[in-house]
Amino acid sequence: MATVAPEVRGAQPAPTPPVRTGKTRLVLVIDGVEYRLSKSPSARAAWHLKRMAEPRKGTVYCVLTHKGVVTCSCPDNIMNGAVCKHVRAMVACGLVSRRATPEAVLAAKNLATATSPRGGENHA
């Protein structure tokens, strides 16, 4: 059985805590270089990383997760087919799921399957 405390005459309600306003910023440091992070306004599972140091200050990279695959718009990922530092850092700090497979890994697996003696074609 629940009991309710009797009301005290003249008691004042608890004061409302003040609302603090201000700005916050999410900064990720990768290999000593600061990147300012922001959620992509157009994609639900995408982050923009803006490089804040020279050289290439102001360059923006997009890390996107779609259907369990994560990719980055940086040259290391696009041209070299590597799992870039941006993807690894986003996974390490929990902003990208550890379950997401980097696109470079999928491309390497597909290439290995296509070039193996038993990959895709019947060689009989």
N, C-alpha and C positions, 0 to 999 in steps of 0.2 A: 504494500500500500504506500502510495506516494504522499508526502506531506509538503505543504507549501508554507513558507515562512510568513508570518503575519506582516502586513504592511505597517511601516513605522510612519507616524504622522510627521509631516514636515521634512521627510527625507527627499533629497534632491537626486535626480537620475545621474548616473555616471557621466562625466563630461565626455564629449566626443573628442577623440584624439585629433590633433591638427593634421591636415593633409599637406604632405610635403611635395613640392613640385620641383622639377629639374629635368635634366637630360642625362641619359645613359648612353654609353657607347661600348660596343663589343669589339675588342682588339685581340687579334691572334698574332703571336710572334713565332715565325718560322725561320729557323737558321739565323736568328738575330735581326730579321726584317719584320717590321710591323705591317699588318694587313688589317684594314678596317672592314668588319663584316656587317652585312645587311641582308635581310631576307629579300628575295626577288619579289617585286610586286606582281609579276606576271605568272610565275610558276610556284606551286605550293611547296614543292620539295627542292627548292634551289636557293643557294646562297651566293651573294656577290662578295668577292674579296678584292678590296682596293689596296694596291701597294702604296705605302706611305713613305718610302725611302728611295733615294736615287741609287742606281740608274733605274729607269722605267717607272719613275714616280707617277702615280695616277692611273697606272694600268689596272684594269678591272678584269678579273677572271671569274667565271661562273662555274660553280660545282653543282651539278644537277643529279638528282636521283629519280629514276623512273623505272617502274616495274622491276625493282630489285637490282638495277644496274646503275652504277655511279660513274659519272664522267666529268671532266674538267675542260675548260676552253683554253688552257695554257698550251704553249708550243711543245713542251715536253710530252704532254699527253697526246696532242693532235699529231705532231710530226714524228716523234720518236716512238710512240706507242708504249710509253712507260706509265707505271702507276706513279703519278706525280706527288710532290710533297704537299700540295694543297689538299688532295684527297686523303692522304695519310693523316694529315693534321686534323682535318674535319672528323675523321673516324676516331682518332685518338681522343678528341675532346667531347665526343658523343653527339655531335651535330649531324652526323651521317651514321646510319645504322651499320653495325659491324657485319650484319648479314648481307648487305649490299655488295655485289661483286663488281670490282672495277672493270670498266669497259676494256682496258688494255689486257686484262687477264682473259676475258672471253675471246678477244681477237687472237691472242697467242694460242689458245686452245683450238680455235677454229683453223688457224694456220697449220698447227701441228697435225690435226686430223686430215686436212686437205693434202698435205705433203707426205703423209705416211703411206707405205706400200699398200695398206688395206683401207686407206681413207677414201670413202666415197665411191670409187670405181671398182669394178670386178675385173681383176687381172688374170682370169683363168684362161 
